[in-house]
Amino acid sequence: MSSRAVPYHCPYCGETDLWPHEPTGWECRGCRRAFKVELLGLINRASGTSTHPTANEEGGAS
């Protein structure tokens, strides 16, 4: 399975003329932006909060 998620349109302009950019990114030939599609985590249905770690849990600054 490829690690590159395939977007169907640009999240900025909606154009569908997308091309691979770098190892994990995409470039839009319509608005000339480069972007990445990335999963941040899953949402807890009961509370509506994200389950991905915060900066404090990762050892980052507060």
C-alpha angles and dihedrals in degrees: 000000000000119000090216112097110215115229118202096207140013112270090218106046105007094239117149097208095105128159133184113269121191117332098307107012140086133219126212113217090197100062097011094236125142119213145162130229109220135169110228098186145289126293119238104235095209098054103019091231127131121255096210115109121265124231090263092053090049092052095256130134120285 
